[in-house]
């Protein structure tokens, strides 16, 4: 049996197990991640955040002393980025004294991103540049309902659809999308309802996870798609309120990059056991 220290945190109820592994001694496999994230037999989470020095990450060419957010989906697959996870990762570094803040530079698979701890307890993170695509995409849910979708790149792939009634969406199983070849490694699927000007509500089916209570990159993609449909490509900067089942976040859209602001909490710490 193996015993590993861990922490558990969430950002708008998108929850993560954090695995401190500064010197890359643990090397969790996809099966380990699935076991840890299992909600009945493990700790339970939407994903795992390994806290490792960047110098130990294969292919990293930047500052090796930075903390690297090694994010894995709940099914064990690697993911490029996670906005809620980035805020939780920053909160963990601050709480553990691994960074003094309030400004933090964090290495990720999409490069160095920045976090800022705000006085009200929220954390604001840079999300990189957002790109709204123009391809025609159709998303079909399990009950046969079809929606036109807008592809959005937030460092990871998204397809955003607009729906008149989020409560009636059939998201217990994975929706399908066409053309399938547009997202060969899968895609995060957001369903959005307009509440009022620059205020939207969203549900999301995350690649490699299923429906989650929130998705940070998904809220950015949803805000970008809503802005694009309402105001075209030249409307930024703009700020959107995005309501998700787990709470509310704020998305700032600028031509250079987006910013995501919301809560992040560490709620538990302990030792987990793996076979």
Secondary structure, DSSP 8 states (H G I E B T S, - for coil): -EEEEEEEEEETTEEEEEEE-TT------HHHHHHHH-TTTSS--SEEEEEEEGGGSTT--S-TTSEEEEEEETTS-B-S--HHHHHHHHHHHHHTTS---SEEEEEETTEEEEEEE-TTS-EEEE----EE----EEEE-TTS-EEEEEEEESSSEEEEEE-S-GGG---SS--EEESGGGGTT--EEEEEEEEETTEEEEEEEETTTEEES--HHHHHHHHHHHHHHHH-TT--SEEEEEEETTEEEEEEE-SS-EEEEE--EEEEEEEEEE-
